[in-house]
Amino acid sequence: MWAVPLLFVGVLFAWPLINILQLGLTDKWLQSLAEQQTLEAVWFTIWQALVSTLICLVLGVPGAYLLYRKSFAGQKLLRALVTVPLVLPTIVVAIAFVSFRDLPAIWLIILAHVFINYSITVRTVGGVWAGMDYETEEAAALAGAGRLRILWSISLPQLRPALVSAASLTFLFCATSYGIILVLGGGLIRSIETEISVAALQFLDLPKAAALALIQTLLTVLAFTVSERFAKGAIGLEQVDEGGQKPGLDKRDWLAVLVSVAPIAGLIGWPIAQVIVKAFTF
């Protein structure tokens, strides 16, 4: 009974991992990683993933509030719209952002990453937020607390596991991005993924590619470790059932509407419209 799964794990996991370790931990692996170009690629991978994750959190929390904590006409349509970028091929996303070529390539890459991963924060945080009771927030509002005070003191502490889970997953997707950086960076901007490709396919430098793959694996393990440490329990996309009646929008929600309309219309709606237009352009 154990033979088949052990063979499966051994052939498809242990064997490739051992080969990567043998190639990556050669006597020249430190020399390869110490190259200026490699260090720049590693640094760019980390900081652009952190910036993209932070933007997704800042824009995604108000979006989760509107789409899962409130009720209004067209809500389900907007939920579907913000999910579309997550399932688009990266080459299609790159084509969608060709219209923004006037922007610096680095920020073009970050905007594309926000475009793809915005829905992770919205759906992960929103799924948990939808299942939270309203009594504590209503009591705080009766005591004179404003929406921002309620969000900071009551809602966000309860949403911390969902926020950490969404942030870890977004960071992981941005740090392992390949097609977006390759196309929008035009070969001038390098990340760990593109450096692995160049080392392995153009220069046949397998030890350097393996060493870079170990760095990428380390970032992946770090993201999962943070998620497991601070987001205990299973948290997924729209995991919580939202069966109760939700309140409608009121004038106190103007800030959340303002912060959410811009990314949904500009960062999601416009690029999707560009894809549709280009699909019918001869």
DAKAPE-V277591 format. One record per pair of residues at least 4 apart in sequence whose ideal C-beta (glycine too) atoms are under 6 Angstrom apart, sorted by the first residue. I is the first residue (numbers start at 1). GAP is how many residues later the second one is. D is the distance in whole Angstrom. If there is no record, write none. Layout:
BEGIN
i gap d
I GAP D
I GAP D
END
This chain:
BEGIN
i gap d
2 4 5
6 4 6
8 4 6
9 4 5
10 4 5
11 4 6
20 4 6
20 190 5
20 193 6
21 4 6
23 183 5
23 184 5
23 187 4
24 5 6
24 186 3
24 187 4
24 190 5
25 4 6
26 181 5
28 4 6
28 179 6
29 182 4
32 176 4
32 179 5
33 5 6
33 178 6
41 149 4
41 150 6
41 151 6
41 154 5
42 150 6
44 4 6
44 147 6
45 130 5
45 146 4
45 147 5
48 62 6
49 122 5
49 125 4
49 126 4
51 59 6
52 58 5
52 61 4
52 62 6
52 122 4
53 114 5
53 117 5
53 118 5
55 59 5
56 4 5
56 58 6
56 61 5
56 62 6
56 65 5
56 114 5
57 64 6
57 110 6
59 204 5
60 58 6
60 61 3
60 62 5
62 194 4
62 197 4
62 198 5
63 4 6
63 59 4
63 197 5
64 4 5
64 58 5
64 61 4
64 62 4
64 65 6
65 4 5
65 191 5
66 4 5
66 190 6
66 194 5
67 11 6
67 12 5
67 59 6
68 58 3
68 61 5
68 62 4
69 60 5
70 176 6
70 179 5
71 175 4
71 177 5
72 177 5
82 37 5
82 40 6
82 186 6
83 36 5
85 30 5
85 31 5
86 33 5
88 4 5
88 5 5
90 89 3
90 90 5
91 88 6
93 19 6
94 86 6
94 89 4
94 90 6
96 175 4
96 178 5
96 179 5
97 11 6
97 15 5
99 175 5
100 8 6
103 4 5
103 5 5
105 79 6
105 80 5
105 84 6
108 76 5
109 71 6
109 72 6
109 75 5
112 68 5
113 4 6
113 61 5
114 4 6
115 152 5
115 156 6
117 53 4
117 56 6
119 4 5
120 4 6
120 46 5
120 49 6
120 50 5
121 4 6
121 45 4
122 4 5
123 4 6
123 114 4
123 115 5
124 38 5
124 41 6
124 42 4
124 113 6
125 4 6
125 34 6
125 37 5
125 41 6
127 111 4
127 112 5
127 113 5
128 34 4
128 112 6
130 110 6
130 112 4
131 109 4
134 4 5
136 18 6
137 13 5
137 17 6
140 5 4
140 10 5
140 14 6
145 4 4
145 5 5
147 105 5
149 4 6
150 4 5
151 4 5
152 4 6
155 4 6
159 4 5
161 70 4
161 74 6
162 73 5
164 66 4
164 67 4
165 62 5
165 66 4
165 70 4
168 55 5
168 58 5
168 59 4
171 4 6
171 52 5
172 51 4
175 44 5
177 4 6
178 4 6
178 15 4
180 4 6
181 4 5
181 10 5
181 13 6
182 12 6
185 4 3
190 4 5
190 5 5
192 20 5
192 24 5
195 17 6
196 13 5
196 16 5
196 17 6
197 4 6
198 4 5
199 4 6
199 6 4
199 9 4
199 10 4
200 9 4
206 4 6
227 4 5
231 4 6
249 4 5
253 4 6
257 4 6
260 4 6
261 4 6
262 4 5
263 4 4
264 4 5
265 4 5
266 4 6
END
